[in-house]
């Protein structure tokens, strides 16, 4: 009974709640209907309640505004200005007159922006990639002149001050392709001998000083054709030299396309029918040569216009194409204009500026180098740079011709390579392929007195800055460092063994430092891609001026930016070049207090992180900035990430060079000690 009583009580409470809900709902419905019926409404149709038993008949309700007149035309913005009502016009209220007065006082709306055509959509309205890059945007061109001053503003300790800075003038027109350390005529005249190619090496101006003016572009300079079209054609006006067409046109190097372009068919002296067919032949000769897997970093010696390296890019191989500034006019300039990695360099009397065991394959096709001279000292330099187990490909007349003099040259080459412990893997057609040993066992088993000898154990094969060539075999590390790199692409993010041999402050957590640098730059580049739309930039030729372990270059690859990076390691810091090459990247040693060995206008983007705060202790910051201007293309960009105390001076120098600098905060926020100076280079005209 007690249980039943509880159930009845529960039912009564539920009924009371339901009744209260119904009462409140009816009350609000009645009040809402009552108040809404009392307001002014503009109702055109009404109908009876659906619950009515009569049939539904629509009825028309008259608007409260019926029988009132309005001058609608007076409220429309006519094309002619209003002059007030004429005597015959209907009467206009005070409110309408206020509206008219306000409209008469307001300026007419601006016309819609003009639709500009950039040539991507053709005459039929369809998308097409067959379009031409036009002249420079007038907003990116400045009439510079010489010897004048510009007004600049600085903000030191929150007190703004304005002052005058003298502009750098334009250099003479004859210097538009000037490379200071390679075109130093006076220094070359003073050389005691030039028989071994000394005149093609670096001979910098006294005290290492570069230019004190801005190198002008050639007349008619245009924005470079973007990659990948630039692989096959470039503007004639950007590299206005036709001698190579006359000398090498028959070998499929280069030809003219109309009056305004050069065309690159993809051939070379030994691969007239194209680089692709030539590369396929090499892979068939030695199946272990797997481009883009075990073969990732290549050197092409005497590269011409770099078609060998250009076609390797599609196979995930990056090639350092090198050639001297010799009678083959501007070949490296052509390569860089195409968007292919290249440097001016020569096999002469000094070590090249690359580390030991840098390249998985080194290629020489009719490179006009006497490899056997002076006990093979030049081939010993190839041996130093070639990775343990790497390949040397030689395509030259002694390989395939049977004339007596050429057969003698082949025998000399075969004898030398045997003493170097190289294994002739295959000789077929135009090409001979050797493989370098993986360790020192063969060297140590040679007869006593064999020439060339092993280098002294204290010789550092990675010491390359102004170091003479040595007629000895560079020893391979006993621990196997450099020989056991991971295949591409995993090697990009794998801490290499040679990380342990780099002379840096951290002796314990090197791998952690390596990974931290990679993560740091990956996050920064990803933010640039998101917020600054880097993928819309025409980034192709990129230089990292203080590369560290190559984290910035790796981040560009991870973020799928179609660019290549030359990683520069300054002599003022630790030599991290072996790590950079072990990652599958390319780089070079350099002293930024001296000019760099490249043509003017060859890079789209320069990246300098922490460079100036270090190098200003050794040389003037304006020296480095002027060299950056020489290297950078008009329309290019420079990002300088450095401490706050150098930013004011850098901004002043940038403005004096005609750059447009913008100071940005880093991700650490406005109170951090670092800033990013983002600079745009304009096309300057005198």
C-alpha positions in Angstrom: 0.0 0.0 0.0 2.8 2.4 0.8 4.3 1.7 -2.7 1.0 2.5 -4.4 0.7 5.7 -2.4 4.1 6.8 -3.6 3.1 6.1 -7.3 -0.1 8.2 -6.9 1.8 11.0 -5.4 4.3 10.9 -8.3 1.5 10.9 -10.8 -0.2 13.9 -9.2 3.1 15.9 -9.2 3.6 15.2 -12.9 0.0 16.2 -13.7 0.4 19.5 -11.9 3.7 20.3 -13.8 2.0 19.4 -17.2 -1.0 21.6 -16.4 1.3 24.5 -15.4 3.2 24.2 -18.7 0.0 24.2 -20.8 -1.3 27.3 -18.9 1.9 29.3 -19.4 2.1 28.4 -23.1 -1.5 29.5 -23.7 -1.0 32.7 -21.8 2.1 33.7 -23.8 0.4 32.8 -27.1 -2.6 35.0 -26.3 -0.4 37.9 -25.2 1.8 37.7 -28.3 -1.2 37.5 -30.6 -2.8 40.5 -28.9 0.3 42.7 -29.0 1.1 41.8 -32.6 -2.4 42.6 -33.8 -2.0 46.1 -32.3 1.2 47.0 -34.2 1.4 48.6 -37.7 1.8 45.9 -40.2 2.2 45.7 -44.0 0.1 42.6 -44.7 -0.8 41.5 -48.2 -2.4 38.1 -47.6 -4.0 36.5 -44.7 -5.9 33.2 -44.3 -8.2 31.6 -41.8 -6.9 29.2 -39.3 -6.4 25.8 -40.7 -8.7 24.5 -37.9 -11.7 26.3 -39.4 -14.4 24.1 -40.9 -14.9 26.5 -43.8 -12.8 26.1 -47.0 -9.6 28.1 -47.3 -10.2 31.4 -49.2 -7.4 33.8 -49.7 -8.2 37.5 -49.0 -6.5 40.7 -49.9 -5.7 43.2 -47.1 -5.2 46.8 -48.0 -1.8 48.3 -47.1 -1.8 51.2 -44.7 0.2 53.2 -47.3 -2.7 53.0 -49.8 -3.6 56.3 -51.6 -0.2 58.0 -50.6 2.1 59.4 -53.2 5.9 59.1 -53.2 8.5 60.5 -55.7 10.6 57.4 -56.2 12.7 58.9 -59.0 14.0 61.6 -56.6 15.5 58.9 -54.5 17.5 57.3 -57.4 21.0 58.6 -58.0 20.6 60.0 -61.6 23.6 60.4 -63.8 23.1 64.2 -64.0 23.5 66.2 -60.9 20.3 67.3 -59.2 19.4 71.0 -59.4 16.4 71.0 -57.1 12.7 70.5 -58.0 11.2 72.2 -61.0 7.8 74.0 -60.7 6.1 71.0 -62.3 7.6 68.4 -60.0 5.5 66.9 -57.2 6.0 68.2 -53.8 9.0 66.7 -52.0 9.0 66.4 -48.2 11.8 67.8 -45.9 13.1 64.3 -45.3 13.4 63.6 -49.0 15.2 67.0 -49.6 17.7 66.0 -46.9 18.4 62.8 -48.8 18.9 64.7 -52.0 21.3 67.2 -50.4 23.4 64.4 -48.9 23.6 62.6 -52.3 24.6 65.8 -54.1 27.4 66.4 -51.6 28.8 62.9 -51.9 31.3 62.2 -54.7 30.3 59.6 -57.3 31.5 56.1 -56.6 34.9 55.1 -58.2 34.8 53.2 -61.5 35.3 49.4 -61.2 39.0 48.3 -61.5 40.2 47.7 -65.0 40.4 44.0 -65.8 44.0 43.2 -66.7 45.1 40.2 -68.8 48.3 38.5 -68.0 48.3 36.2 -71.0 47.3 32.9 -69.2 43.8 32.8 -70.7 43.9 32.7 -74.5 41.5 34.4 -76.9 39.0 31.5 -76.6 38.8 31.9 -72.9 40.7 28.6 -72.1 43.7 28.3 -69.7 47.0 28.0 -71.4 50.6 27.8 -70.1 51.9 29.2 -73.4 52.4 32.8 -72.3 55.3 35.3 -72.2 56.7 37.1 -69.3 56.6 40.8 -70.1 58.5 43.8 -69.0 59.0 44.7 -65.3 56.1 46.1 -63.5 56.6 49.9 -63.4 56.1 49.7 -59.6 59.3 47.6 -59.4 61.4 50.0 -61.5 63.2 53.1 -60.1 65.1 55.9 -61.8 68.2 55.8 -59.7 70.8 58.2 -61.1 74.1 58.7 -59.3 75.5 60.8 -56.5 72.3 61.9 -54.8 70.9 61.4 -51.3 67.8 59.7 -50.0 65.9 60.5 -46.8 65.8 57.7 -44.3 64.3 57.3 -40.8 65.5 55.3 -37.9 64.0 54.5 -34.5 66.6 54.3 -31.8 65.2 54.0 -28.2 61.7 54.9 -29.4 63.0 58.4 -30.6 62.5 58.7 -34.4 65.0 60.7 -36.3 65.3 61.5 -40.0 68.6 62.1 -41.8 70.2 61.9 -45.2 72.1 58.8 -46.5 74.2 59.0 -49.6 73.0 56.6 -52.3 75.4 54.1 -53.9 75.8 55.0 -57.5 75.5 52.6 -60.5 78.7 51.1 -61.8 79.9 51.6 -65.3 78.0 49.7 -68.0 81.2 47.7 -68.8 80.9 46.0 -65.3 77.4 44.5 -65.8 78.9 40.9 -65.7 81.8 41.7 -63.4 83.0 39.0 -60.9 85.5 40.9 -58.7 87.8 38.0 -57.8 87.9 36.4 -61.2 88.0 39.6 -63.4 90.9 41.3 -61.5 93.0 42.0 -64.6 95.8 43.8 -62.7 96.3 40.8 -60.3 96.3 38.3 -63.2 98.9 40.3 -65.1 101.2 40.0 -62.0 101.0 36.2 -62.0 104.4 34.5 -62.4 102.9 31.6 -64.4 99.5 30.7 -65.9 100.4 27.3 -67.4 98.4 25.4 -64.9 95.3 27.6 -65.1 96.2 30.1 -62.4 94.4 32.9 -64.1 91.1 31.1 -63.7 91.5 31.0 -59.9 90.5 33.7 -57.3 92.5 36.9 -57.3 90.5 39.3 -55.2 91.1 43.1 -55.0 93.4 44.2 -52.2 92.0 43.7 -48.7 89.3 41.5 -50.3 87.2 44.6 -51.0 84.5 44.2 -53.6 82.6 46.9 -55.5 81.5 50.2 -54.0 78.7 50.6 -56.6 75.6 48.8 -57.9 76.2 46.6 -61.0 73.6 47.6 -63.6 71.6 45.1 -65.6 72.0 44.8 -69.4 69.7 47.0 -71.5 66.3 45.3 -72.0 66.7 43.1 -68.9 63.4 41.2 -68.3 62.1 39.0 -65.4 63.5 35.5 -66.0 61.3 32.9 -67.5 60.1 30.7 -64.6 61.1 27.1 -64.0 60.5 24.6 -65.5 60.2 26.5 -68.8 63.6 28.1 -68.1 65.3 24.7 -68.5 64.6 24.9 -72.2 64.7 28.7 -73.0 65.9 32.0 -71.6 65.7 35.6 -72.7 68.5 36.8 -75.0 68.5 40.2 -73.4 69.4 38.8 -69.9 72.5 37.0 -71.2 73.2 38.9 -74.5 76.0 36.6 -75.8 75.8 34.5 -78.9 79.4 33.1 -79.2 78.3 29.8 -77.7 75.7 29.4 -80.4 78.5 29.8 -83.1 80.9 27.4 -81.2 78.6 24.7 -79.9 75.3 25.0 -81.8 76.2 21.9 -83.9 76.6 19.9 -80.7 73.0 20.7 -79.5 74.2 22.8 -76.6 72.3 26.0 -77.4 70.6 27.8 -80.4 68.7 31.0 -81.0 64.9 31.0 -81.0 63.8 34.1 -82.9 65.4 37.4 -81.9 64.6 37.4 -78.2 65.4 33.9 -76.9 68.0 31.2 -76.5 66.9 27.6 -76.7 68.6 24.6 -75.0 67.9 21.3 -76.8 69.4 19.3 -74.0 72.5 18.0 -75.8 76.2 18.0 -75.1 79.5 17.3 -76.9 79.3 13.6 -76.1 75.5 13.4 -75.9 74.3 15.2 -79.0 71.0 13.2 -78.9 70.1 14.4 -75.5 71.0 14.0 -71.8 68.2 11.6 -71.0 69.4 9.0 -73.4 72.9 9.4 -72.1 71.8 9.0 -68.5 69.8 5.9 -69.3 72.9 4.4 -70.9 75.0 5.0 -67.7 72.3 3.2 -65.6 72.3 0.3 -68.0 76.0 0.0 -67.9 76.1 -0.2 -64.1 72.8 -1.1 -62.5 74.1 0.0 -59.1 74.0 3.6 -60.4 70.4 4.3 -59.2 69.8 8.0 -59.8 67.7 9.6 -57.1 68.3 6.7 -54.7 72.0 5.9 -54.0 73.2 8.5 -56.4 71.9 11.8 -55.1 74.7 14.4 -55.3 76.7 14.7 -58.5 79.5 17.0 -59.9 79.6 17.8 -63.6 83.1 19.1 -64.6 83.3 21.4 -67.6 79.5 21.5 -67.6 78.9 23.8 -70.6 75.4 25.1 -70.2 74.6 22.4 -67.6 72.2 20.3 -69.5 73.6 17.1 -67.8 72.6 18.6 -64.4 69.4 20.1 -65.7 68.0 16.7 -66.8 69.2 14.9 -63.6 66.9 17.2 -61.6 63.9 15.3 -62.8 65.5 12.1 -61.4 65.8 13.6 -57.9 69.5 14.2 -58.4 71.1 17.6 -57.6 74.3 18.4 -59.6 77.0 20.9 -58.9 77.8 22.0 -62.4 81.2 23.8 -62.6 83.3 25.4 -65.3 85.9 28.1 -65.5 85.3 31.6 -66.8 87.2 30.9 -70.0 86.7 31.1 -73.8 83.3 29.3 -73.5 81.7 32.6 -72.9 79.2 32.9 -69.9 78.4 29.2 -69.8 77.8 29.3 -66.0 75.7 32.4 -66.4 73.5 30.5 -68.9 73.2 27.6 -66.4 72.0 29.8 -63.6 69.7 31.8 -65.9 68.1 28.4 -66.7 67.6 27.7 -63.0 70.2 25.0 -62.7 72.8 24.8 -59.9 76.2 26.0 -61.1 79.4 27.7 -60.0 82.4 29.2 -61.6 85.3 27.0 -60.6 88.5 25.6 -62.1 90.9 22.7 -61.6 94.1 24.5 -61.4 96.5 24.8 -58.4 94.2 25.0 -55.4 91.6 22.7 -53.8 88.1 23.3 -54.9 85.8 24.7 -52.2 83.9 21.5 -51.5 84.5 19.0 -48.8 85.9 15.4 -49.0 83.5 12.6 -49.9 81.0 15.1 -51.2 79.8 13.6 -54.5 78.2 10.2 -55.2 79.2 10.5 -58.9 81.6 12.9 -60.7 81.2 13.3 -64.4 83.6 14.7 -67.0 82.4 14.8 -70.6 85.1 16.3 -72.9 86.0 18.6 -70.0 89.4 19.4 -71.6 91.4 18.5 -68.5 94.7 16.6 -68.6 94.0 14.2 -65.7 97.5 12.6 -65.7 99.7 15.7 -65.5 101.9 16.2 -62.5 101.5 12.6 -61.2 97.7 12.9 -61.5 97.3 15.8 -59.1 94.0 16.9 -60.6 92.5 13.4 -60.5 93.7 13.2 -56.9 91.5 16.2 -56.2 88.6 14.3 -57.8 89.4 11.4 -55.6 89.3 13.7 -52.5 85.8 14.9 -53.3 84.4 11.5 -54.4 82.5 9.6 -51.8 83.9 6.2 -50.8 82.3 3.7 -53.2 81.4 6.6 -55.6 81.7 6.6 -59.4 83.8 8.6 -61.8 82.4 8.8 -65.4 84.7 9.9 -68.2 83.4 10.5 -71.7 86.3 11.5 -73.9 88.1 10.6 -77.2 90.7 8.4 -75.5 87.9 6.1 -74.3 86.6 5.2 -77.8 89.1 6.4 -80.5 91.9 4.1 -81.7 94.5 6.7 -82.8 97.9 6.1 -81.4 98.2 9.3 -79.4 94.7 8.8 -77.9 95.4 5.1 -77.1 98.5 6.3 -75.2 96.4 8.7 -73.2 94.0 5.9 -72.3 96.9 3.7 -71.1 98.2 6.5 -68.9 94.7 7.1 -67.5 94.3 3.3 -66.8 97.7 3.2 -65.1 96.9 6.1 -62.9 93.5 5.0 -61.8 94.9 1.5 -61.0 97.4 3.1 -58.6 94.5 5.1 -57.1 92.9 1.7 -56.4 89.9 2.7 -58.6 88.1 -0.3 -60.2 87.2 0.1 -63.9 83.6 -1.2 -63.7 82.6 -0.8 -67.4 83.8 0.7 -70.6 81.2 1.0 -73.3 80.8 3.3 -76.3 81.9 6.8 -75.3 81.9 6.2 -71.5 84.3 4.6 -69.0 83.1 4.2 -65.4 85.4 3.7 -62.4 84.5 3.1 -58.7 86.4 4.4 -55.8 87.2 1.9 -52.9 85.2 1.9 -49.7 88.2 1.9 -47.4 92.0 2.2 -47.2 92.9 -1.5 -47.4 93.9 -1.3 -51.1 96.0 1.8 -50.5 97.8 0.1 -47.6 98.5 -3.1 -49.7 100.3 -1.3 -52.5 104.1 -1.7 -53.0 106.3 0.7 -51.0 107.1 3.8 -52.9 104.0 3.7 -55.2 103.1 7.1 -56.5 101.0 8.9 -55.5 101.5 8.2 -51.8 98.9 8.4 -49.1 98.5 11.9 -47.5 100.0 12.5 -44.1 97.5 11.5 -41.3 97.4 15.1 -40.0 96.2 16.4 -43.4 92.6 17.6 -43.2 90.8 16.8 -46.5 88.0 19.2 -45.6 90.4 22.2 -45.2 89.8 23.9 -48.6 90.0 27.7 -48.3 93.0 28.9 -50.3 94.7 25.5 -49.8 97.0 24.2 -52.6 96.4 20.9 -54.3 98.4 18.0 -52.9 99.8 15.1 -54.9 98.7 12.5 -52.4 95.7 10.2 -51.8 93.4 11.6 -49.1 92.8 8.9 -46.5 89.4 7.6 -45.8 88.2 7.6 -42.2 88.9 4.3 -40.4 85.5 4.4 -38.8 83.8 4.4 -42.2 82.3 7.9 -41.8 81.1 9.2 -45.1 80.7 5.8 -46.8 77.5 4.7 -45.1 74.9 7.4 -46.0 71.3 6.5 -46.2 69.6 6.4 -49.6 67.6 9.4 -50.8 65.2 10.8 -49.5 65.7 9.3 -46.0 69.2 10.8 -45.8 67.7 14.3 -45.8 66.6 14.0 -42.2 68.9 11.3 -41.0 71.8 12.6 -38.7 74.9 11.4 -40.6 78.0 9.8 -39.0 80.2 12.7 -39.9 78.1 14.9 -37.6 80.3 13.5 -34.8 83.5 14.8 -36.4 82.4 18.4 -36.8 84.4 20.8 -34.6 81.5 22.5 -32.8 80.9 23.4 -29.1 78.4 20.7 -28.6 80.2 17.4 -28.1 77.3 15.3 -26.6 73.9 16.2 -28.0 75.0 16.6 -31.7 72.1 14.6 -33.1 69.6 16.5 -30.9 71.1 19.8 -32.2 70.8 18.5 -35.8 67.1 17.5 -35.3 66.3 20.8 -33.4 67.8 22.9 -36.2 65.7 21.0 -38.8 62.5 21.4 -36.8 63.2 25.1 -36.2 63.6 25.9 -39.8 60.8 23.7 -40.9 58.4 25.6 -38.6 59.6 28.9 -39.8 59.5 28.1 -43.5 56.0 26.5 -43.0 54.9 29.8 -41.5 56.4 31.8 -44.4 54.4 29.5 -46.8 51.2 30.1 -44.9 51.3 33.7 -44.0 53.6 35.3 -46.6 52.5 33.0 -49.5 56.0 31.9 -50.5 54.7 29.4 -53.0 53.5 32.4 -55.1 57.1 33.8 -55.1 59.2 32.9 -58.1 61.8 31.1 -55.9 64.2 29.0 -58.0 67.8 29.9 -57.3 68.2 30.3 -53.5 71.3 30.9 -51.4 71.6 30.3 -47.7 74.5 32.5 -46.7 75.1 30.9 -43.3 73.7 27.4 -43.7 74.6 25.6 -40.5 73.6 21.9 -41.0 71.4 22.8 -44.0 68.2 23.0 -42.1 66.8 25.9 -44.1 67.4 24.0 -47.4 65.8 20.8 -46.0 62.8 22.8 -44.9 62.2 24.1 -48.5 62.2 20.5 -49.7 59.9 19.4 -47.0 57.5 22.2 -47.8 57.6 21.3 -51.5 59.0 24.5 -52.8 60.4 24.0 -56.3 63.7 25.6 -55.6 67.3 24.5 -55.1 69.6 25.9 -52.4 73.3 26.6 -52.4 74.4 26.3 -48.8 77.3 28.6 -48.0 79.4 27.8 -44.9 81.4 30.8 -43.8 85.1 30.3 -42.9 84.5 32.2 -39.7 82.4 29.3 -38.2 82.6 25.5 -38.0 82.9 23.6 -41.2 79.6 21.8 -41.5 79.9 21.1 -45.3 80.4 17.3 -44.8 77.1 17.1 -43.0 75.3 19.2 -45.7 76.5 16.8 -48.4 75.7 13.7 -46.4 72.1 15.0 -46.2 71.9 15.1 -50.0 72.3 18.8 -50.4 75.0 21.0 -52.0 77.2 23.8 -50.6 80.4 25.6 -50.7 83.0 27.3 -48.3 83.3 31.1 -48.5 84.5 34.1 -46.7 81.9 36.9 -46.8 84.5 39.6 -46.4 85.4 38.7 -50.0 83.2 38.6 -53.2 81.6 35.4 -54.2 82.4 33.5 -57.4 79.2 33.9 -59.4 77.9 36.2 -62.1 75.7 39.2 -61.2 71.9 38.7 -61.1 72.0 34.9 -60.6 69.9 34.3 -57.4 66.2 34.9 -56.7 66.4 34.7 -53.0 69.2 35.3 -50.4 68.8 34.1 -46.8 71.1 35.3 -44.1 70.5 34.1 -40.5 72.8 35.4 -37.8 75.4 36.4 -40.5 76.0 40.1 -39.9 76.2 40.0 -36.1 79.2 37.7 -36.6 80.9 39.1 -39.7 80.7 42.8 -38.7 83.6 42.0 -36.4 85.7 41.2 -39.4 84.5 43.5 -42.2 82.1 46.3 -43.0 78.4 45.2 -43.3 78.1 47.4 -46.4 80.7 45.2 -48.2 78.5 42.1 -47.7 75.3 44.0 -48.6 76.8 45.3 -51.9 77.9 41.8 -52.8 74.3 40.6 -52.0 73.0 43.3 -54.4 75.4 42.1 -57.1 74.3 38.5 -56.8 70.5 39.2 -56.4 68.3 39.5 -59.5 66.0 42.6 -59.9 62.7 41.6 -58.4 64.5 39.2 -56.0 64.2 39.1 -52.2 66.5 38.9 -49.3 65.5 37.8 -45.8 68.0 38.8 -43.0 67.3 37.3 -39.6 69.6 38.8 -37.1 70.0 40.7 -33.7 68.2 43.9 -33.2 71.4 46.0 -32.8 72.4 45.5 -36.5 69.0 46.2 -38.0 69.1 50.0 -38.1 72.4 50.1 -40.1 71.2 47.3 -42.4 68.0 49.2 -43.2 70.1 52.3 -44.0 72.4 50.4 -46.3 69.4 48.6 -48.0 67.7 52.0 -48.7 71.0 53.4 -50.1 71.1 50.4 -52.5 67.6 51.1 -53.7 66.1 48.1 -51.9 62.7 48.3 -50.1 63.2 46.9 -46.6 60.5 45.9 -44.1 61.3 45.1 -40.5 59.3 42.2 -39.2 59.0 40.5 -35.8 60.1 36.9 -35.4 57.8 34.2 -34.0 59.2 35.0 -30.5 57.2 38.3 -30.5 58.0 42.1 -30.3 60.2 41.8 -27.2 62.7 39.3 -28.8 66.2 40.4 -29.5 65.9 39.3 -33.1 64.1 40.7 -36.1 63.7 39.8 -39.8 64.6 42.4 -42.4 62.6 41.5 -45.6 64.0 43.3 -48.6 62.8 43.6 -52.2 65.3 44.6 -54.9 64.0 46.9 -57.6 65.2 47.3 -61.2 67.4 50.4 -61.1 67.8 52.6 -64.2 70.3 55.4 -64.4 
